[in-house]
């Protein structure tokens, strides 16, 4: 069974990598991590992009620069069709 974890991130550059690594350290094999950057003004997006580059099969980055979602990875599949 696939598990999805959503990490809302607003100006979270100092905490984001720790949160993601904590999820990755669970060892869960079928894990999807969705990072949602809600218009951060710090380096949150840059940190998130580095994490996506390191774990492209497990991490997706969504941003809300103007209140609209903009995906920065491969196609996101939602079981709820949201």
C-alpha atoms as an extended CHARMM CRD file, in Angstrom:
* protein
*
        82  EXT
         1         1  UNK       CA              0.0000000000        0.0000000000        0.0000000000  PROA      1               0.0000000000
         2         2  UNK       CA              1.3650000000        3.4230000000       -0.9810000000  PROA      2               0.0000000000
         3         3  UNK       CA              1.6240000000        6.0570000000        1.7350000000  PROA      3               0.0000000000
         4         4  UNK       CA              1.7040000000        9.7610000000        0.8850000000  PROA      4               0.0000000000
         5         5  UNK       CA              3.0510000000       12.3320000000        3.3150000000  PROA      5               0.0000000000
         6         6  UNK       CA              2.3560000000       16.0120000000        2.7230000000  PROA      6               0.0000000000
         7         7  UNK       CA              4.7790000000       18.5760000000        4.1140000000  PROA      7               0.0000000000
         8         8  UNK       CA              3.4630000000       22.1350000000        4.0370000000  PROA      8               0.0000000000
         9         9  UNK       CA              6.5010000000       24.4180000000        3.8890000000  PROA      9               0.0000000000
        10        10  UNK       CA              6.4640000000       28.1700000000        4.3500000000  PROA      10              0.0000000000
        11        11  UNK       CA              9.9000000000       29.6900000000        4.9950000000  PROA      11              0.0000000000
        12        12  UNK       CA             11.0730000000       26.2750000000        6.1950000000  PROA      12              0.0000000000
        13        13  UNK       CA             14.5970000000       26.1850000000        4.7340000000  PROA      13              0.0000000000
        14        14  UNK       CA             16.1680000000       25.2630000000        8.0930000000  PROA      14              0.0000000000
        15        15  UNK       CA             13.6760000000       22.5080000000        8.9430000000  PROA      15              0.0000000000
        16        16  UNK       CA             12.6800000000       20.9890000000        5.6030000000  PROA      16              0.0000000000
        17        17  UNK       CA             15.5960000000       18.5840000000        5.0290000000  PROA      17              0.0000000000
        18        18  UNK       CA             15.2570000000       17.2430000000        8.5690000000  PROA      18              0.0000000000
        19        19  UNK       CA             11.5230000000       16.6290000000        8.1060000000  PROA      19              0.0000000000
        20        20  UNK       CA             12.0300000000       14.8540000000        4.7720000000  PROA      20              0.0000000000
        21        21  UNK       CA             14.9360000000       12.7650000000        6.0520000000  PROA      21              0.0000000000
        22        22  UNK       CA             12.8560000000       11.7480000000        9.0570000000  PROA      22              0.0000000000
        23        23  UNK       CA             10.2410000000       10.3290000000        6.6930000000  PROA      23              0.0000000000
        24        24  UNK       CA             12.8300000000        8.6420000000        4.5000000000  PROA      24              0.0000000000
        25        25  UNK       CA             14.4540000000        7.0890000000        7.5820000000  PROA      25              0.0000000000
        26        26  UNK       CA             11.2450000000        5.2030000000        8.3960000000  PROA      26              0.0000000000
        27        27  UNK       CA             12.3250000000        2.6750000000        5.7880000000  PROA      27              0.0000000000
        28        28  UNK       CA              8.8480000000        2.4930000000        4.3300000000  PROA      28              0.0000000000
        29        29  UNK       CA              9.2820000000        1.1380000000        0.8030000000  PROA      29              0.0000000000
        30        30  UNK       CA              6.2650000000        2.6490000000       -0.9630000000  PROA      30              0.0000000000
        31        31  UNK       CA              6.4610000000        6.2340000000        0.3110000000  PROA      31              0.0000000000
        32        32  UNK       CA              5.5790000000        9.3850000000       -1.5940000000  PROA      32              0.0000000000
        33        33  UNK       CA              6.5140000000       12.7570000000       -0.0880000000  PROA      33              0.0000000000
        34        34  UNK       CA              4.7530000000       15.8770000000       -1.3170000000  PROA      34              0.0000000000
        35        35  UNK       CA              6.4010000000       19.1590000000       -0.3700000000  PROA      35              0.0000000000
        36        36  UNK       CA              4.0600000000       22.1300000000       -0.7680000000  PROA      36              0.0000000000
        37        37  UNK       CA              5.9200000000       25.4450000000       -0.7990000000  PROA      37              0.0000000000
        38        38  UNK       CA              3.3290000000       28.1090000000       -0.0560000000  PROA      38              0.0000000000
        39        39  UNK       CA              5.1130000000       31.1720000000       -1.4600000000  PROA      39              0.0000000000
        40        40  UNK       CA              8.2050000000       31.1090000000        0.7540000000  PROA      40              0.0000000000
        41        41  UNK       CA             10.5410000000       34.0890000000        0.6170000000  PROA      41              0.0000000000
        42        42  UNK       CA             13.6040000000       32.2310000000        1.8800000000  PROA      42              0.0000000000
        43        43  UNK       CA             15.4980000000       29.2820000000        0.3180000000  PROA      43              0.0000000000
        44        44  UNK       CA             12.7340000000       26.7210000000        0.9600000000  PROA      44              0.0000000000
        45        45  UNK       CA             12.1490000000       26.0960000000       -2.7450000000  PROA      45              0.0000000000
        46        46  UNK       CA             15.8830000000       25.6300000000       -3.4070000000  PROA      46              0.0000000000
        47        47  UNK       CA             16.2010000000       23.1480000000       -0.5360000000  PROA      47              0.0000000000
        48        48  UNK       CA             13.1200000000       21.2850000000       -1.7680000000  PROA      48              0.0000000000
        49        49  UNK       CA             14.4830000000       21.1300000000       -5.3120000000  PROA      49              0.0000000000
        50        50  UNK       CA             17.7220000000       19.6200000000       -3.9900000000  PROA      50              0.0000000000
        51        51  UNK       CA             15.7390000000       16.9900000000       -2.0860000000  PROA      51              0.0000000000
        52        52  UNK       CA             13.7250000000       16.1610000000       -5.2220000000  PROA      52              0.0000000000
        53        53  UNK       CA             16.9680000000       15.7880000000       -7.1880000000  PROA      53              0.0000000000
        54        54  UNK       CA             18.3080000000       13.3750000000       -4.5620000000  PROA      54              0.0000000000
        55        55  UNK       CA             15.1020000000       11.2850000000       -4.3760000000  PROA      55              0.0000000000
        56        56  UNK       CA             13.1370000000       11.8550000000       -7.6120000000  PROA      56              0.0000000000
        57        57  UNK       CA             11.1130000000        8.6500000000       -7.3080000000  PROA      57              0.0000000000
        58        58  UNK       CA              9.7840000000        9.5470000000       -3.8730000000  PROA      58              0.0000000000
        59        59  UNK       CA              9.5620000000       13.3340000000       -3.5850000000  PROA      59              0.0000000000
        60        60  UNK       CA              7.3750000000       15.8020000000       -5.4740000000  PROA      60              0.0000000000
        61        61  UNK       CA              7.4710000000       19.6030000000       -5.1360000000  PROA      61              0.0000000000
        62        62  UNK       CA              4.3940000000       21.7730000000       -5.5280000000  PROA      62              0.0000000000
        63        63  UNK       CA              4.5260000000       25.5470000000       -5.1780000000  PROA      63              0.0000000000
        64        64  UNK       CA              1.9150000000       28.2360000000       -4.6530000000  PROA      64              0.0000000000
        65        65  UNK       CA              3.6500000000       31.4090000000       -5.8330000000  PROA      65              0.0000000000
        66        66  UNK       CA              0.4010000000       33.2490000000       -6.6350000000  PROA      66              0.0000000000
        67        67  UNK       CA             -2.0920000000       31.0310000000       -4.8700000000  PROA      67              0.0000000000
        68        68  UNK       CA             -2.0110000000       28.5160000000       -7.7340000000  PROA      68              0.0000000000
        69        69  UNK       CA             -0.3190000000       25.1410000000       -7.6260000000  PROA      69              0.0000000000
        70        70  UNK       CA              2.5960000000       24.6890000000      -10.0080000000  PROA      70              0.0000000000
        71        71  UNK       CA              4.2180000000       21.2530000000      -10.1730000000  PROA      71              0.0000000000
        72        72  UNK       CA              7.9960000000       21.0430000000      -10.6140000000  PROA      72              0.0000000000
        73        73  UNK       CA              8.4560000000       17.2940000000      -11.0120000000  PROA      73              0.0000000000
        74        74  UNK       CA              7.0360000000       14.4980000000      -13.1130000000  PROA      74              0.0000000000
        75        75  UNK       CA              3.2830000000       13.9950000000      -13.3080000000  PROA      75              0.0000000000
        76        76  UNK       CA              1.5820000000       13.8370000000       -9.9300000000  PROA      76              0.0000000000
        77        77  UNK       CA             -0.9980000000       11.1210000000       -9.5320000000  PROA      77              0.0000000000
        78        78  UNK       CA             -3.6880000000       11.6710000000       -6.9440000000  PROA      78              0.0000000000
        79        79  UNK       CA             -5.8800000000        8.7590000000       -5.8590000000  PROA      79              0.0000000000
        80        80  UNK       CA             -8.5830000000       11.3090000000       -4.9580000000  PROA      80              0.0000000000
        81        81  UNK       CA             -8.3640000000       13.1500000000       -8.3020000000  PROA      81              0.0000000000
        82        82  UNK       CA             -7.9460000000       16.4810000000       -6.5400000000  PROA      82              0.0000000000
